Amino acid sequence: MDNAGRALADLILEIYSGRKIVFVCGSGNNGGDGFSAANALTDVPFTVAILSEPKSPAAKRQYAKLSEKTVRFEDIDLTDYDIIVDCVLGTGIIGTPKEPYLGYIDAVNGSKKIVIACDVPSGFGTDTCIKPNITVTFHDVKEGMTPDNCGSIIIADIGIPDDAMTFIGPGDMLRYPIPDRNGHKGQNGRLLVIGGGPYVGAPAMAAMAALRVGDDLVRIATPESCFIPIASMSPSFIMHKLPGEILSKEDVPHLLELSNETDAVLIGPGLGTDEDTRNAVRNFVEKCKRPMVIDADGINAIGSAKIDFQMPVVFTPHRMEMKKLLGCTGDEKMIADFALKNKAVIVLKGATDVVTDGERTRKNISGTSAMTVGGTGDALAGIIAGLLAKGMDPFDSGCVGTYICGKAGEKAFEEFSYGMTAPDLIDDIGRVLKDHIR
């Protein structure tokens, strides 16, 4: 915050020295950046107007240095100033701004003054937002920023190390979609899991992981041979029986109908490698009109076949499965190229997970060596598919999913050491959410 404030202050001094300046600050860290910038303007006259009292600890510390020099926003006249520095709402806004923010935004936009936005314009991403002349954004351009909605964009280096952008961490959990208090059943993720036949446990563990990550409804479509065993594992599963002992091409029309009632699909866990099953998988994924996670035997079924997917796809291979997709042992660049070419996200599982869509690449190091136990890959696929069903972007689903899975594995390891199992990990997913989401 100190670095952000200095960067904002430096720009004001460089371009607008001698003008009458008012910082308008909100209650969060965006307001804290404004307080910090005002603290850095030691020899320049300015006014700090408080729209809402600071609440975040960092903002309170900056405010304490200024408290005797501040005024209430409602007590100032914007026509008395040359420059308005907007430090009210940052990237954490949810929904359309309400009062007092709505009135503030209207007043600033109608002032015809020079407006500088701090990090992002207040209300950014909504229909009601500040229209600045300049936006000083920190570290990098935020998704969706353009000259049309941000004016001239200046990127300020505030000392964030490259590793913070490369490696997935607690901050990524801010992307987790918090349910609306007024929501109802089905609005927070409806997932279809297609799996089972030769193997019973895999689809059940994937489905339970999706429920633990917060999905409302999880359906499992599975052959008759393992319908009853999977159904008996949890009363929370919504079961759909497919005829026979394995998934076959005749099941595809019914599966496509089921997929239309869901937000995302996970296909692959426990399907086996029968040629009829492989043909069914390829036929389904070509026609499916829902975002998909393709895992395990789903990846084996596709192999190096060329498929034009109709919706976003996340592949979750380990090294050997990735080799089947590429047709060779590939390096990180080849994996990124594959993702870009197929408009897919690759989550390459390993001691360090690699998540790439071909343009962006992140890495995850949460987890433990005990996670080689069978079923943890099914849990990861279920977590990612669950997040995808909750409306997360495929790349973010991969990033946040690998982090959650790894942290759940760490918690399970604390209790069971090398005797941990995949169900132990799944049971800890909710505890990871509790630790990271307020």
N, C-alpha and C positions, 0 to 999 in steps of 0.2 A: 504493500500500500504506500509506503514511503517512496519507493521508486516510481510508482504510478503517479503520485502527486507531484513529484519533481519533474517528471516528463511533461505533465500537463502544464505546470507552471512555466517551464522553459519555453514551451511553444507560445504561451500567452505573452511572455516577455519579448520573445523574438519578433512576433508579428504585430502585436497590439499594445506595445508599451505606450503609456500616456493616456489610454482610454479608460473610461469609467466602467468598472467590472462588477458584476454581481454573480456570485456562486449560489445556485439554488440546490440544496442538498436534501436527500431523503434519508430514510432510516437505516438502510443497509450499507453494504460495502461500497456501492457506487457513491453514496453520500460520503462515506469515509474517504474515498479518493478525492472528492472535492474539498473536504476539510484539510486533507494532507497538502493539496495544491495551494490552498490559501495560506497554510503554515509556511510554505516555501517562498511565498511572495513577501519577504520581510520589508522591503523598501518601496512597495507599490500600494497605493490606496485601493481598497476593495471593500465590498460588502458580502457577508455570508448570510443568506436567507434560509431559514429552516422551514421546510414544508412539512416534515414529520420528524419527531424526536428520534435520534439515533438509537438503534437497538443492538446491532452486532457489536461484539466486544472490541474489534479492531476500530470500527467507526467511533465508538465511545472514547477510545484512547485519543484519537485525533481531535475529536470535538472538545475534549477537556482542555486542550491547549488554546481553544478559540472561544470558549463559552461566553466570555464577557464581551466579545466583539460581534456577536450574532444578533440577528433580528428575526422576527416571524415573517414568513413570506407574505402573509396577508397585510402586513404593515408597510410594505414598500410599493413604489410606483415604478413599473418597468420602464416607463418613458424617461426616467432620470438616468438611465444607464446606456452605455454604448454597446456593451457586450454582455450577453447572458450565457453563463456556463452551466449546462444542464447536467446535474449529478444526482438525479432523483431515482430513476428506475434502471437497474442493470439487466443482466441476462437472466435473472431468476424469476422474472415476471410470469405469472400463470393467469391466462384469461385476459379479457379486455380491462384496461385501467378503469377504476372507479374513483369517486371523489375521495380526497381532494385532488387526486392526480389528473382527473379529467379536466377540471377547471384550470389547473396549472398548464396543461398541454395546450388548451385553447388560447390561454392568455399569451403564452410564449409565441405560438404560431401566428397570432394576430398582432404581435408587437412591432414587426418590421425591423427588429434589431439584428445585429450579428449574433448568431447562436453557435456555440461550440458544445458538442455533445461529448461526454466522458465515457469512453469505452463503447457504448451503444446509445443511440437516442432513446430517451424514455418512451416506453410503449412499443419499442422495436418488435416487429413480428406481429403486430396487431393492426387493426384498421384505424386506431387512434394513437398517433405517435408524434413526437417532436420532429420537425423538419429542419435540421441544422444546416449551416453553411459548411461546417467542418466537423468531422468526428475524429477525435484522438482515441484510437483503439489500442489495446495493450497486447503485446507479444505477437498477435497475428490477427488477420481479418476474421471476423466471426461469420458463420454460415448465414447466407442471405444478405450480407451487406453489399450495397451497390451505391454508386454516386447518386442515383435517383432518390434513395431513402436515407443516405447518410452524408450527402455533400462530398466535399473533398475528404478522402480517408487518409489519415496519417497514422502509420504504425509505430508505436513507441516500444523500444526494448526496455523491459523492466526486470531483467535478470533471471527470467525463468530458464533453467537449464534444459538442454536438448532432451535429456533423459525423461523429463516430465512430460514431454510430448510423445516420446517413443514408447514408454512403458505405461500400461494401464494401471490405474490406482484408484484410491477412494474417491477422488474428485469425479471420476467417470460415473459413479453411482448417482450423481445429480441428474443423470439422463433417465433414471428409472421413472416410468410413468405412474405418478401418484393418482389413485382413483378419485373421481369426483364424489364428494360426500352425498350428492343427490343421485348417484348412479344406481343402476339396477343390474340384476343377474345377466351376465352375457356381455356387458359393456367393457369388461376388463380382461378380455382374452378368451376366445373359443378356439381350441386346438383339436385337430384330428391327427391321431397317431396311427400309422399303417405299419403293422409289424407282426412278428410271431409266425408260427408254423413249426419249423424245426426247434425253435427256441422260445421259451415261455417268459423268462425273466426280463429280457431286454425291453420289450415294449412297455411292460408294467413299470419298470424303473424310470424310463423316459417320461411316461405319463405322470408319475408321482412327482418327479422333479419339476415338471411344468406347473402342477398344482402348487407346489411349495414356493415357486417363484411368483405366484400370485394370479395365475389364470383362473377364471371363473368356472369354465366348463372344459373338460377334456374327454373326447371320445376316442375309443380304441376300436379300430376295425381289424379283426384277426381271424384266421381260419378256425373252423369248428374244432379242430384237433386240440387247440389250446384256449378255446373260449372260456370254459368253466374254470380252469386253473387261474387265468388272469382275472376273471370276474371276482373270484373269491379273495383276491389279494387286497381289494379296497372297495368299500361301498361308494366311493366318490367317482369311480370310473363309469362312464356311459359306454356300454358295450354294443358292438355291432358284429354279428356272426357272419362270416363268409363261409360258403360251403367247401368241404374237402379239407385236406391236410396241409395244403400250401396255397399261397397267393397265386392266382392264375389270371390269364388275360380276360376270362369271362367276368371277373370281378370288377374290371375297370369302370364300366358305366355306373355301377352302384357307388363306387368310391368317388367318382367325379360328382355324383349327386350329393353325397355326404360332404364333400369338400366345399360345396356351395353354401353350406350352413355354418361354415367356420371362418375364422380370420386367417389361419395359417395351417400348414400341414407339415408333419414330420414323417418321412418315409424311410424305412430301412432296418430299424432295430429288430434282429431276430428272424429276418425273412428267409435266410438260407440262400443257396446258390443254384437251385434247380433252374434249368433253362426256361421253363414256362414262367417261373417267377421273375426271372430277369427280363423276359419280354413284357410281362405285365408292368413292371416298374418303368421301363422305357416308354411304354405306351401311355401310362398315367402321367408321368412328368411332362410329356410333350403337350398334353391337353389341359393340365391343371391350370386354373385361373386364380389361384391363391398363392401368396408367398410360401416358399417351401424351405425346409431344412432337409438335406439329403445326407444320410449317415450310413455307415457300416455296409450292410449288404446292398443298400440302395446305391452306394458309390460303386461297389463291385459290379452291379448290374449295368451301370452306365459305362464304366471303363473309359475308353478313349472315343466312344461314339459321339458323333456331332449331333447335338440336340438344340433346337431353338426354343428356349424357355419363354413362356408368355408372361411370367411374373418373376420378381426377384428370387434368387436362389442362394442359399448358404450351404456350402459343402463343409463337412467336418471330418476330414481324413487324418489318419496318422501317416507316417512316412511311406509305408508300403502301399496304402490306398492312394496316396497322392501320385505315386509312381504309375499306378494304373490309369489315373486321369490324364497324366502327361504323356504316357507312353515311354517314359524314361525317368531316371533319377534326376530331378531338376534342382537348380539352386533357387534362391529367394527371388531373383529377377524373373526366372521362368515361371514361377508360381504366380507372381504378380501379373505377368503378361497373360497367363491363362485366365486369371480372374477378370482382367480387363476385356479380353477377347470374348468371354462368355457372359459378360455383364453379371458376374457372380461375386460372392464373397467367399473367400477360402479361410477356414479356421484350421490351421495345421497344428495338430496336437503334439505336444512334446514337453520336455522339461521346461522349455520356453515356448509358449504357444505363440504362433504368428497369425495375425489377422490382417487380411489385405483385400481390397477391392480393385487393386491394380493401380490406383491413384494415391491411396492412403495405406500406410502399413503401421500397425501398432503391435506391441509385444506384451505378453503377460507372464509374470514370474511367480504369481501366487500359486500355492499348492505344496505338495510333499511327495517324496519318492514312494510313499506307501500307496499312492493313487494309481499304481500299475495294476491293482486288483481289478478283476473283471467287473464290469458294470459302470465304472466311472465315466466311460465314454458315452454310454447311454444316458447317464445323468446329465452330462454336458449338453448333449443334443437336445434333451428335453428342456433344459434351462433356456438355451438359445431359441428354440422353437416357441417356448412360452413367452419370452420377451417379444419375439416377432409377432405373435398373436395379440399381444397387448398394444401393438401399434408402433413399436420401436423400429427405427431404420435398420436394415439388415446388417450394416457394418457396425453400428452401435450395439445391436443385439449380440454380435460375435464378441465384441470387446467386453461389454459388461457381463456377458454370460461366462466367458472364460475366467474373469476375475471372481465372480460369485462362486463358481465351481471350485476354484483353487482355494478360496478362503473357507468354504465349507469343508473341504478336505483337510485344511489345517486344523479346524476345530475338532473334526472327528479324530484326527491323529493325536490331539492333546488328550483325548479320553481313552482311545483304544490302541495307540501306538501302531505297530505294524500289523496288528490284528484287526484294523479297521476294515469295514466292508462298504460297498457302494450304498446300501440302505442307510448306513451310519452317516455318510456324507449327505445324502438326500435329507435326512432328518435335521441337519444343521443349516440348510439353506435359509429357512426362516430366521434363524438366529443371526445369520450374516445380514439379512435385510434389516433386522432390528438394530444391529450395530451401526449401520451406515445411513439409514433413512430416518429422518425426524418429521 
